[in-house]
Amino acid sequence: MNGNVTYYFGHALTGQGVKHLYKEMMEEASLVYFLQGPATFKGSELLKELGYFYVKQGFAVEWFKHALLEEVVEAVYIKGCNRLFVWASEWNIEPTLLGTKHRVMSFYECLEDIQLKKVGEQLAEAMQERATWREKCIAKLDQAIKLHDDWEVVTQSCMNWQALNKQLENLKNEVFQSIVLNKSGIRTHRLLGTLTPRGAENTVESITKSITTRFMIKGKPGTGKSSLMKSLADEANARGLDAQIVWNGPLHPV
């Protein structure tokens, strides 16, 4: 019986820069493969092949999409055996547990020096142009954060926090009822959305495809939505339930 694939974003463009959760996922994983090499679509193809291999073995696989390149996968996580394969070069993450849970696969050796010298200056110019446009994007997002934070201040001045806390306790009772497990709850973190060249995107549909019950939490900035989510995760862990916090990227990622 085949497994399944769930999609997340691997990184997000935010007002604080490019954010990812790979270091947290490295802690979560039992085995981490660092794929190192220059940016290439072949890396994505390799990661997809690895993902499909494990799906055919019956594993649930998480695919982590690139924020800018629609069809590119930058990492895969295999649930059950807890293996992470990540194209590590772009994210400044390095193996620190070599000989135990960290393995390195270098693709720099696949480069042909003669051909590389012919296109070296062209590659350098392309990398510089990419960095320039990324900085402009992040600067605009920083402006958006300031507007968002100003909006929060106005909203919070109108909030009845006691009523919110009462509503939260009622929600906890409805969700968890008398559930208590004799184990420690595990918390994991993922990214569900980011800005892309096509606009704001998320993978909520993929993340929730097998969930039977959904609670839709709505509210303006500053009304306590994020705090409510964290409180629900705390309550779940305290009862021995596993909880995954799935962060929204563009404004306040983590």
Backbone bond lengths (Angstrom), bond angles and torsions (degrees), N, CA, C in turn:
res aa  C-N    CA-C-N  psi(-1)  N-CA   C-N-CA  omega(-1)  CA-C   N-CA-C  phi
1 M - - - 1.462 - - 1.526 109.86 -
2 N 1.315 116.82 129.24 1.458 121.01 -179.02 1.519 112.17 -71.17
3 G 1.316 115.43 153.61 1.457 120.98 173.45 1.515 110.33 -83.90
4 N 1.327 117.40 -152.88 1.459 121.21 -178.16 1.523 110.24 -144.58
5 V 1.330 114.73 166.39 1.461 121.41 -179.35 1.521 109.65 -119.89
6 T 1.333 116.59 132.66 1.462 122.89 173.12 1.524 107.79 -118.67
7 Y 1.323 115.99 136.02 1.462 121.14 -175.52 1.528 111.19 -102.23
8 Y 1.320 115.33 136.49 1.451 124.21 170.14 1.524 107.65 -131.63
9 F 1.325 116.59 174.20 1.457 120.04 168.50 1.525 108.51 -95.87
10 G 1.336 115.11 140.03 1.459 119.34 -179.68 1.518 112.76 -78.71
11 H 1.337 116.66 -33.40 1.462 120.38 178.05 1.522 108.61 -146.06
12 A 1.304 115.56 166.47 1.463 121.21 -179.18 1.519 109.30 -135.36
13 L 1.316 115.88 143.83 1.464 121.90 173.34 1.521 107.67 -88.26
14 T 1.327 117.36 121.89 1.455 121.66 -175.26 1.523 109.89 -133.91
15 G 1.324 115.29 170.68 1.459 120.09 177.56 1.513 113.42 -66.76
16 Q 1.354 116.70 -16.70 1.473 120.36 176.31 1.527 111.90 -96.77
17 G 1.312 116.62 7.18 1.462 120.29 -178.67 1.520 110.93 114.71
18 V 1.326 115.31 -163.53 1.466 121.22 178.44 1.525 107.94 -86.60
19 K 1.334 116.76 124.48 1.463 121.64 -177.35 1.524 110.10 -115.85
20 H 1.335 115.24 141.86 1.463 120.98 173.50 1.523 108.36 -143.41
21 L 1.333 115.79 169.89 1.457 121.26 -177.72 1.526 111.31 -121.09
22 Y 1.330 116.61 25.65 1.460 119.22 -175.52 1.530 112.69 -67.66
23 K 1.322 118.09 -31.86 1.463 119.03 178.32 1.529 110.95 -65.51
24 E 1.340 116.01 -39.11 1.467 119.60 175.91 1.523 110.69 -65.19
25 M 1.326 116.35 -39.27 1.457 120.40 -179.88 1.527 111.54 -69.57
26 M 1.329 117.05 -31.60 1.455 120.64 175.61 1.529 110.64 -63.13
27 E 1.325 117.04 -37.19 1.466 120.53 176.40 1.519 110.62 -67.10
28 E 1.319 115.46 -35.96 1.465 121.39 -177.82 1.532 111.70 -71.30
29 A 1.335 117.36 -34.27 1.459 122.23 -172.30 1.536 112.12 -77.45
30 S 1.335 115.14 150.48 1.463 121.24 173.59 1.521 111.56 -85.81
31 L 1.351 115.94 -25.44 1.456 121.71 -179.09 1.520 108.25 -146.80
32 V 1.336 116.74 130.11 1.465 121.75 -177.30 1.528 109.34 -122.83
33 Y 1.328 115.90 127.51 1.461 121.68 175.84 1.533 108.14 -106.52
34 F 1.314 116.60 118.65 1.461 122.84 178.32 1.527 108.08 -94.02
35 L 1.309 116.52 109.79 1.453 121.19 175.96 1.518 107.89 -91.94
36 Q 1.317 117.04 117.73 1.455 121.71 -174.55 1.521 110.79 -116.99
37 G 1.327 115.33 137.01 1.457 119.91 179.48 1.515 110.35 165.69
38 P 1.327 117.41 175.79 1.466 120.82 178.94 1.523 110.86 -69.15
39 A 1.321 116.10 160.08 1.463 120.37 178.23 1.525 110.10 -59.97
40 T 1.324 116.30 128.06 1.461 120.69 -177.94 1.521 109.86 -158.21
41 F 1.314 116.76 144.58 1.462 120.95 175.57 1.528 110.88 -68.16
42 K 1.323 117.77 -22.56 1.459 121.05 178.86 1.528 111.12 -63.71
43 G 1.336 116.15 -31.60 1.459 119.46 177.09 1.511 111.17 -62.52
44 S 1.331 116.13 -42.03 1.460 120.62 177.86 1.522 110.94 -63.98
45 E 1.323 116.16 -41.69 1.469 119.93 179.18 1.522 110.87 -61.42
46 L 1.341 116.63 -41.16 1.462 120.52 178.16 1.523 111.38 -62.82
47 L 1.322 116.82 -44.26 1.462 120.68 179.90 1.523 111.02 -63.52
48 K 1.324 117.26 -39.12 1.464 120.21 177.33 1.524 111.11 -63.80
49 E 1.332 116.20 -41.70 1.467 119.54 178.15 1.525 110.89 -61.67
50 L 1.335 116.51 -41.69 1.466 120.14 176.90 1.530 110.59 -61.60
51 G 1.331 115.32 -43.68 1.457 118.90 179.33 1.513 112.40 -61.29
52 Y 1.320 117.28 -46.23 1.462 121.37 179.51 1.527 111.42 -62.97
53 F 1.341 116.33 -36.64 1.470 119.86 178.28 1.527 110.46 -57.92
54 Y 1.328 116.60 -46.61 1.458 119.90 -178.11 1.530 112.04 -73.30
55 V 1.330 117.38 -32.81 1.461 120.13 175.49 1.526 109.87 -60.01
56 K 1.314 116.50 -42.93 1.472 120.60 179.84 1.524 112.18 -66.73
57 Q 1.344 116.60 -21.31 1.465 120.81 175.78 1.531 111.86 -85.11
58 G 1.338 116.35 -1.02 1.458 120.11 177.62 1.514 115.65 96.74
59 F 1.332 117.60 7.32 1.463 120.65 -178.40 1.532 111.51 -86.61
60 A 1.310 115.48 150.67 1.463 121.70 168.63 1.530 107.57 -83.11
61 V 1.319 115.86 128.72 1.460 121.30 -173.75 1.524 110.01 -122.16
62 E 1.324 116.58 136.12 1.466 122.14 174.95 1.522 108.95 -103.92
63 W 1.333 116.07 127.12 1.462 122.15 177.11 1.521 108.26 -104.96
64 F 1.339 116.48 137.49 1.451 121.54 -178.16 1.523 109.12 -114.54
65 K 1.324 114.34 112.04 1.461 121.86 -172.81 1.525 111.68 -81.82
66 H 1.330 114.71 153.13 1.459 122.35 174.97 1.522 109.01 -80.16
67 A 1.338 117.48 139.66 1.463 120.67 -176.28 1.526 112.50 -69.44
68 L 1.317 117.86 -32.24 1.466 121.07 -173.95 1.526 113.01 -100.36
69 L 1.316 117.37 -31.81 1.462 121.88 -174.39 1.527 108.92 -106.77
70 E 1.312 116.45 110.62 1.465 122.53 -165.79 1.521 113.96 -58.66
71 E 1.319 118.69 -40.75 1.458 121.35 -174.09 1.525 113.53 -98.26
72 V 1.323 117.03 5.88 1.464 120.61 -174.30 1.527 111.06 -91.86
73 V 1.321 115.95 132.82 1.467 123.37 173.21 1.522 107.67 -106.84
74 E 1.326 117.14 130.14 1.463 119.97 -176.59 1.527 113.12 -107.36
75 A 1.329 117.52 -8.19 1.461 120.84 176.71 1.524 109.24 -164.05
76 V 1.329 115.75 156.47 1.467 121.51 171.41 1.521 108.09 -135.57
77 Y 1.324 115.35 142.38 1.469 121.55 178.05 1.522 107.48 -122.51
78 I 1.328 116.10 127.55 1.456 121.46 -178.15 1.522 108.69 -99.99
79 K 1.307 116.63 110.10 1.460 120.57 179.23 1.529 109.23 -75.87
80 G 1.294 115.92 153.71 1.461 119.75 -177.70 1.522 110.41 96.80
81 C 1.347 116.31 -59.11 1.474 119.07 174.90 1.525 111.06 -98.39
82 N 1.331 116.75 -5.70 1.473 122.94 173.75 1.530 112.81 53.78
83 R 1.325 115.31 57.78 1.459 121.19 177.20 1.524 109.47 -113.07
84 L 1.312 115.26 132.97 1.463 121.79 178.80 1.522 109.41 -113.78
85 F 1.328 116.06 126.20 1.454 122.63 172.03 1.527 106.76 -113.30
86 V 1.323 118.46 121.19 1.457 120.71 -175.12 1.521 110.53 -137.52
87 W 1.344 115.73 134.56 1.458 121.17 173.31 1.522 106.34 -76.00
88 A 1.339 116.04 96.24 1.461 121.40 -161.34 1.518 114.90 -86.03
89 S 1.323 118.94 -20.09 1.461 120.48 -168.97 1.529 113.09 -58.49
90 E 1.329 117.50 -38.37 1.463 120.35 -173.97 1.519 113.28 -76.61
91 W 1.325 118.47 -15.94 1.469 120.41 -170.69 1.519 113.57 -107.46
92 N 1.320 117.84 7.94 1.466 121.58 177.33 1.523 112.67 54.92
93 I 1.311 115.96 39.59 1.464 120.46 174.47 1.525 107.53 -111.14
94 E 1.310 115.11 134.57 1.454 120.95 -175.51 1.522 110.41 -124.33
95 P 1.325 117.06 149.97 1.469 119.80 176.34 1.521 110.87 -68.71
96 T 1.310 116.44 131.91 1.462 121.22 178.95 1.527 111.51 -118.58
97 L 1.319 116.43 -7.31 1.468 120.68 -178.00 1.524 110.35 -124.16
98 L 1.333 115.46 49.15 1.464 120.50 177.85 1.532 109.54 -62.93
99 G 1.314 114.61 140.18 1.461 119.39 -178.22 1.506 112.89 91.74
100 T 1.346 116.26 -11.45 1.469 119.67 177.42 1.528 108.88 -122.87
101 K 1.342 117.62 -95.90 1.466 119.68 -174.45 1.519 114.41 -99.05
102 H 1.330 118.89 -3.73 1.465 121.70 -178.36 1.530 110.71 -109.29
103 R 1.334 114.81 129.78 1.466 121.64 178.11 1.534 108.45 -125.94
104 V 1.324 117.38 146.70 1.462 122.24 -177.65 1.522 110.01 -119.44
105 M 1.330 115.17 133.55 1.463 121.71 173.17 1.525 107.21 -124.43
106 S 1.345 117.38 110.60 1.464 121.51 -176.51 1.524 110.30 -99.03
107 F 1.344 114.28 131.59 1.456 120.55 178.52 1.534 111.68 -108.92
108 Y 1.316 116.95 4.92 1.461 119.90 176.47 1.524 110.91 -63.70
109 E 1.330 116.15 -30.00 1.458 120.28 -179.82 1.526 111.91 -66.33
110 C 1.334 117.77 -15.56 1.461 121.41 -179.64 1.530 112.20 -81.45
111 L 1.340 117.36 -8.53 1.460 120.24 -178.63 1.527 110.90 -77.58
112 E 1.317 116.03 140.72 1.455 121.41 176.43 1.530 108.80 -94.18
113 D 1.321 117.15 117.95 1.463 122.36 -173.70 1.526 112.47 -58.90
114 I 1.319 117.40 -41.48 1.465 120.23 -176.74 1.529 110.43 -63.84
115 Q 1.331 116.84 -46.58 1.458 120.40 179.77 1.524 111.15 -68.15
116 L 1.329 116.40 -35.02 1.461 120.94 -179.06 1.528 110.66 -64.45
117 K 1.318 117.12 -38.78 1.461 120.40 178.87 1.529 111.59 -65.07
118 K 1.315 117.12 -31.27 1.465 121.01 -179.76 1.525 111.70 -68.67
119 V 1.313 117.15 -33.71 1.476 120.36 -174.17 1.528 111.73 -112.17
120 G 1.330 117.42 7.19 1.458 120.60 -174.46 1.516 113.84 -57.81
121 E 1.324 117.77 -46.97 1.462 120.87 -178.88 1.531 110.79 -66.43
122 Q 1.316 116.75 -38.14 1.455 120.92 178.38 1.525 110.84 -63.51
123 L 1.324 116.77 -41.09 1.463 121.09 177.11 1.525 111.32 -63.89
124 A 1.330 116.38 -41.98 1.463 120.78 -179.50 1.527 110.94 -62.61
125 E 1.329 116.91 -41.70 1.460 121.20 178.61 1.530 111.04 -64.20
126 A 1.332 115.98 -41.53 1.468 119.90 179.46 1.528 111.11 -64.28
127 M 1.331 117.19 -40.28 1.459 121.01 179.35 1.528 110.88 -65.34
128 Q 1.334 116.65 -40.56 1.463 120.63 179.47 1.522 110.96 -66.03
129 E 1.334 116.83 -41.13 1.463 120.49 178.79 1.524 110.76 -64.35
130 R 1.335 116.70 -41.01 1.456 120.15 177.55 1.519 111.13 -60.64
131 A 1.336 116.91 -43.73 1.462 121.03 -179.85 1.524 111.22 -63.53
132 T 1.328 117.05 -38.08 1.469 121.27 179.97 1.518 111.08 -63.86
133 W 1.323 116.74 -47.28 1.469 120.08 -179.13 1.525 111.43 -68.05
134 R 1.327 117.05 -34.42 1.465 120.17 177.70 1.524 110.37 -64.51
135 E 1.336 117.04 -41.33 1.464 120.67 178.46 1.525 111.54 -63.06
136 K 1.340 117.21 -39.18 1.469 120.74 177.41 1.528 110.65 -64.01
137 C 1.321 116.35 -41.44 1.467 120.56 178.51 1.520 111.14 -61.63
138 I 1.331 116.70 -46.42 1.461 121.28 -178.20 1.532 110.84 -65.35
139 A 1.340 117.37 -35.54 1.464 120.97 178.08 1.526 110.58 -63.33
140 K 1.333 117.43 -40.73 1.466 120.79 177.82 1.527 111.03 -67.06
141 L 1.311 116.50 -38.30 1.461 120.02 177.99 1.530 111.02 -65.88
142 D 1.320 116.56 -34.56 1.460 120.45 176.93 1.529 110.49 -62.62
143 Q 1.329 116.65 -38.65 1.468 120.58 175.50 1.519 110.56 -63.73
144 A 1.332 116.17 -40.08 1.468 120.21 179.27 1.524 111.37 -64.33
145 I 1.335 117.16 -37.14 1.461 120.59 177.98 1.528 110.49 -61.72
146 K 1.321 116.81 -42.82 1.467 120.18 -179.01 1.528 110.53 -61.76
147 L 1.333 117.05 -41.28 1.467 120.46 176.38 1.526 110.60 -63.48
148 H 1.339 116.04 -42.67 1.456 121.44 178.88 1.527 110.97 -61.04
149 D 1.344 116.54 -44.01 1.466 120.71 -178.40 1.528 111.51 -66.68
150 D 1.334 117.15 -37.63 1.466 120.47 176.04 1.532 110.37 -63.27
151 W 1.313 116.04 -40.13 1.470 121.58 178.21 1.531 110.06 -62.73
152 E 1.345 116.37 -40.84 1.463 120.44 179.00 1.526 111.67 -59.34
153 V 1.329 117.23 -42.75 1.465 121.53 -178.08 1.523 110.62 -59.11
154 V 1.325 116.28 -44.61 1.466 121.06 179.90 1.521 110.23 -64.11
155 T 1.327 116.86 -46.09 1.462 120.98 -178.03 1.519 111.40 -63.90
156 Q 1.339 116.72 -43.96 1.458 120.61 -176.84 1.521 112.36 -63.81
157 S 1.323 116.76 -28.01 1.465 119.53 179.07 1.525 111.89 -68.43
158 C 1.331 116.48 -14.89 1.465 121.17 -178.26 1.530 112.54 -105.65
159 M 1.330 117.49 1.91 1.461 120.30 -172.45 1.529 112.71 -83.81
160 N 1.324 115.43 143.53 1.456 123.49 169.61 1.532 106.30 -101.33
161 W 1.338 115.60 93.16 1.454 119.70 -172.35 1.519 112.16 -69.05
162 Q 1.319 117.43 -29.97 1.462 120.38 177.87 1.533 110.33 -64.19
163 A 1.330 115.85 -40.50 1.463 119.93 178.46 1.531 110.32 -66.74
164 L 1.344 116.37 -37.09 1.466 119.78 178.44 1.528 110.83 -64.35
165 N 1.335 116.34 -43.56 1.464 119.69 179.50 1.524 111.64 -62.58
166 K 1.326 116.58 -38.11 1.460 120.21 177.55 1.526 110.73 -65.25
167 Q 1.325 115.91 -41.29 1.462 120.50 177.96 1.529 110.92 -63.45
168 L 1.332 116.29 -37.89 1.454 121.27 178.45 1.527 110.97 -64.35
169 E 1.313 117.48 -44.34 1.461 120.12 179.29 1.525 111.03 -63.33
170 N 1.322 117.24 -39.13 1.472 120.34 176.81 1.525 110.96 -63.24
171 L 1.332 116.06 -39.59 1.461 120.56 179.54 1.526 110.55 -65.82
172 K 1.324 116.95 -42.39 1.470 120.10 178.10 1.520 110.98 -59.78
173 N 1.326 116.98 -43.50 1.457 120.32 179.37 1.524 111.53 -63.33
174 E 1.332 116.47 -38.14 1.462 120.50 179.67 1.525 111.61 -69.51
175 V 1.319 116.25 -40.17 1.466 120.33 -175.87 1.526 111.73 -76.57
176 F 1.335 117.57 -48.47 1.457 120.48 -170.37 1.521 113.84 -96.89
177 Q 1.328 117.50 -25.06 1.459 122.02 -179.91 1.533 109.74 50.14
178 S 1.346 118.73 -121.52 1.470 120.35 -176.93 1.527 112.31 -106.09
179 I 1.323 117.98 17.82 1.468 121.31 -175.74 1.532 110.91 -69.03
180 V 1.330 115.91 124.96 1.467 122.75 171.81 1.524 106.75 -146.95
181 L 1.330 116.45 123.27 1.455 121.09 -179.34 1.527 110.30 -105.67
182 N 1.310 115.63 150.52 1.464 121.14 -178.49 1.528 109.97 -89.23
183 K 1.325 115.85 60.68 1.459 121.50 176.82 1.525 108.23 -160.46
184 S 1.311 116.27 169.63 1.461 120.88 176.68 1.525 109.73 -86.64
185 G 1.302 116.39 134.61 1.454 120.20 177.42 1.521 111.28 -74.89
186 I 1.325 116.53 143.05 1.465 122.45 -179.88 1.521 109.00 -106.25
187 R 1.327 116.15 138.06 1.464 120.51 177.62 1.525 110.23 -115.67
188 T 1.320 115.66 131.88 1.461 121.50 175.89 1.518 108.92 -125.51
189 H 1.350 115.65 166.58 1.461 120.97 -175.98 1.524 109.89 -134.10
190 R 1.333 115.77 140.54 1.453 121.89 177.34 1.531 109.03 -143.24
191 L 1.337 116.14 167.98 1.464 123.24 175.41 1.524 109.51 -111.35
192 L 1.338 116.34 130.34 1.466 118.05 -179.09 1.525 113.40 -104.87
193 G 1.337 118.38 -17.41 1.458 117.43 -173.75 1.515 113.40 -153.04
194 T 1.324 115.33 161.98 1.450 122.28 177.11 1.524 108.60 -164.46
195 L 1.305 116.27 169.65 1.457 120.26 169.03 1.525 108.57 -81.48
196 T 1.317 115.59 142.03 1.458 122.01 179.65 1.529 107.90 -133.44
197 P 1.333 118.84 171.42 1.466 120.06 175.42 1.524 112.56 -60.47
198 R 1.317 116.83 -15.37 1.473 121.11 179.92 1.523 111.81 -98.12
199 G 1.336 116.87 3.56 1.454 121.66 -176.92 1.520 110.66 109.15
200 A 1.331 117.00 -170.48 1.466 121.26 178.75 1.522 109.40 -70.89
201 E 1.342 116.16 132.18 1.458 120.81 180.00 1.523 109.63 -133.95
202 N 1.336 115.87 153.93 1.458 121.31 174.36 1.526 109.52 -145.21
203 T 1.320 115.60 169.68 1.460 120.96 -179.27 1.524 111.31 -117.67
204 V 1.335 116.82 32.13 1.463 121.39 -177.56 1.528 111.45 -56.99
205 E 1.330 116.41 -42.02 1.467 119.76 -178.18 1.527 111.41 -59.11
206 S 1.335 116.34 -42.92 1.463 119.94 179.09 1.523 111.45 -69.22
207 I 1.333 116.99 -42.70 1.463 121.20 -177.11 1.524 111.72 -63.34
208 T 1.334 116.92 -36.28 1.471 120.89 -173.20 1.523 113.57 -101.08
209 K 1.324 117.83 9.40 1.471 120.06 -172.91 1.527 113.51 -61.28
210 S 1.325 118.18 -29.84 1.466 120.42 -178.05 1.527 112.98 -107.86
211 I 1.326 116.63 11.55 1.467 120.80 -179.27 1.527 109.32 -90.01
212 T 1.309 116.67 131.15 1.468 120.37 -175.81 1.523 112.97 -84.48
213 T 1.340 117.37 -28.08 1.463 120.17 -177.08 1.527 109.26 -128.80
214 R 1.322 115.87 130.09 1.463 121.10 178.84 1.528 109.37 -124.47
215 F 1.309 116.54 137.75 1.457 122.30 173.04 1.523 107.13 -112.26
216 M 1.312 117.25 119.90 1.459 121.23 -178.51 1.534 108.73 -93.38
217 I 1.330 116.78 113.81 1.457 122.84 -178.39 1.525 108.17 -101.41
218 K 1.320 116.78 118.74 1.462 120.58 -178.26 1.528 110.24 -123.58
219 G 1.314 115.59 149.24 1.457 119.94 177.42 1.510 110.85 173.29
220 K 1.309 116.33 158.19 1.460 121.62 178.94 1.525 110.36 -74.70
221 P 1.335 118.31 163.71 1.470 120.89 176.80 1.527 111.63 -54.01
222 G 1.326 115.43 133.90 1.457 120.07 177.38 1.509 114.93 90.04
223 T 1.323 118.84 4.34 1.461 121.05 -178.03 1.523 113.21 -91.79
224 G 1.339 117.68 3.75 1.465 119.97 173.27 1.515 115.59 96.50
225 K 1.333 118.12 16.93 1.471 119.90 -177.73 1.529 111.56 -63.87
226 S 1.326 117.09 -47.84 1.461 120.32 -178.55 1.525 111.28 -64.57
227 S 1.328 116.57 -41.80 1.466 120.28 178.44 1.521 110.65 -63.48
228 L 1.328 116.59 -37.54 1.463 121.10 177.80 1.521 110.38 -62.57
229 M 1.341 116.46 -44.92 1.462 120.25 -179.48 1.522 111.02 -62.14
230 K 1.328 116.45 -44.26 1.462 120.31 179.74 1.526 110.88 -63.68
231 S 1.330 116.68 -37.58 1.458 120.51 179.10 1.528 110.91 -66.05
232 L 1.325 116.95 -38.79 1.466 120.47 176.47 1.525 110.83 -63.98
233 A 1.345 116.61 -40.61 1.462 120.19 178.10 1.527 110.76 -64.82
234 D 1.340 117.46 -40.82 1.465 121.58 177.54 1.528 110.40 -60.92
235 E 1.331 115.96 -43.33 1.467 120.49 -179.28 1.527 110.63 -64.93
236 A 1.341 116.43 -42.04 1.461 120.29 178.84 1.522 110.99 -61.09
237 N 1.335 116.85 -47.22 1.460 120.39 -179.72 1.522 111.31 -63.73
238 A 1.317 116.84 -39.15 1.467 120.49 179.67 1.525 111.87 -63.20
239 R 1.332 116.33 -27.38 1.476 121.27 178.76 1.530 112.33 -91.61
240 G 1.335 116.81 5.28 1.455 120.33 178.91 1.510 114.52 87.77
241 L 1.321 117.20 7.00 1.463 121.74 179.28 1.532 110.50 -90.49
242 D 1.305 116.26 144.79 1.460 120.26 173.98 1.527 109.25 -77.48
243 A 1.319 116.14 145.93 1.466 120.86 -179.61 1.523 109.08 -138.59
244 Q 1.311 114.95 138.46 1.460 120.56 175.83 1.515 109.06 -117.92
245 I 1.334 116.06 123.24 1.455 121.28 175.56 1.526 107.52 -93.62
246 V 1.317 116.02 120.95 1.465 121.27 -177.52 1.509 107.38 -109.48
247 W 1.328 115.99 110.62 1.454 122.44 -169.72 1.511 112.01 -86.69
248 N 1.332 114.79 146.27 1.458 120.69 171.74 1.516 108.45 -89.80
249 G 1.325 117.29 139.14 1.446 120.64 -168.11 1.509 119.75 -84.44
250 P 1.345 121.07 -55.16 1.465 120.86 -158.52 1.522 117.28 -59.70
251 L 1.347 119.53 -39.88 1.454 118.84 -172.47 1.518 112.34 -101.87
252 H 1.317 117.21 -63.92 1.455 120.50 -179.95 1.519 107.88 -121.47
253 P 1.341 117.66 90.50 1.460 120.62 -170.24 1.510 114.59 -72.27
254 V 1.329 118.89 -47.37 1.449 120.25 -174.88 1.518 109.34 -140.78
